[in-house]
Amino acid sequence: MALDALLQPVVLFFLLGALAAFARSDLAIPEAVAKGISLYLMMSIGLRGGGEVAETGFTHDMLLAGGAGLALSFLLPLPAFWLLRTAGKLDRTNAAAVAAHYGSVSVVTFATGSEILRHAGMAPAGFMVAVLAVMETPAIITGLLLARAQGKDSLAPRGGLLHETFLNGSVILLLGSFLIGLVAGKGGMAPIAPVFDVPFRGMLCIFLLDMGLIAARRLMDRRALTVRTAALALLLPLLNGTLGVVLGVELGLDAGSSAALGILAGSASYIAVPAVMRLALPAADPGLYLGMSLAVTFPFNLTIGIGYYGWVAAHVWPLIRG
Amino acid sequence: MTTTTHRRRIEVLADEPLIPVIIRLAAEAGIIHYTLLPTLGGAGAHGRWRDDQLSGATAKVMFLAVTGPEHADAFIDRLAPLLESHHLMLMSSDVEVVRSRKFD
């Protein structure tokens, strides 16, 4: 499955973008287009997830997965923080800011992972979209607590921080689209499927081409990254992702949903969390947390992580359990 | 001949999430008129940067205000302690303006 994942057009477009950036090509996707596609992807993911839950109804598995996602997002920053402080030699503020990124999630990693799992016959349950939305923000709270709330030098009003944390655009769009899909159901979704369902993979390809360019260019400007932090950016998704998969299987989720929980746990935010951290912990280095999450962890998950989480969910952990 | 008046031009280059903080500090110093300018990219002490609307965390915005010297000094005093910790760039220059009442 790992090799199969590598040969998917979405991943190949990501690699094309990365190669173009490494070759210093002038290839570029206009920022407004990339921003527009990211909004489209979140709407499409939310709508499709809500539509599927409308079909299956609210299940025991959905509640379990939601609880597991919430717990993971709150707790994953804790071991990450310890590793970043000890092995990564980061100061408290930087370690807390980076740890928050690794407790939160990457929507695009989830979208790509879902497509790859679907292609492999392991489609995750529709309610995993709700789990994705649930996992966006709790890690931010843990990160801020780890940094001893707001840094002394932060001038961000507390109300502004709460607003940014709980009402950031991606959470609103994901949850809102999920609810619209839930209300509309499969019947209501059919007329808008030509816009939000059929072109999804193609749009994801364009977006990942841009992500390849961004990730590779950020890697080339890697002043803030050290060998230690780069190694942790590879280790943290493996540890978190494996924990997510094992938790999913142990809770009785199907292999696809367990793999999706692993993808969520193993991914790192680069949209919602950086904006909040820049405001709340201005002394933390954005080059460090964006370099780790976007330039190292995101490409790793796309090329190796997703295939690995799927393999553990489908073969390894069920075998260990006997 | 058109009459011109001396004013101070203040420019602050900051990451987009910090702009509300800059605006609040400017208002506290009596500067309520300003312009925000988008940027494409550049290079500084922390390396190269580009407009990045994806996360928005490191997309840089230029805050521009033209005001009287008292307001300008008050704003600079408020901002100076944050320049290092918040990675801000602050520029101040003398300008001549027409219709000075627009730049109080």
Interface residues (C-beta under 8 A of the other chain):
Chain A: E31 A32 A34 K35 S38 D153 L155 A156 P157 G160 E164 I214 R217 D221 R223 A224 Y270 I271 P274 A275 V276 M277 R278 L279 P282 A283 D285 P286 G287 L290 L294
Chain B: D15 E16 P17 L18 P20 V21 R24 L25 H46 G47 R48 W49 R50 D51 D52 Q53 L54 S55 G56 A57 T58 L82 S85 H86 H87
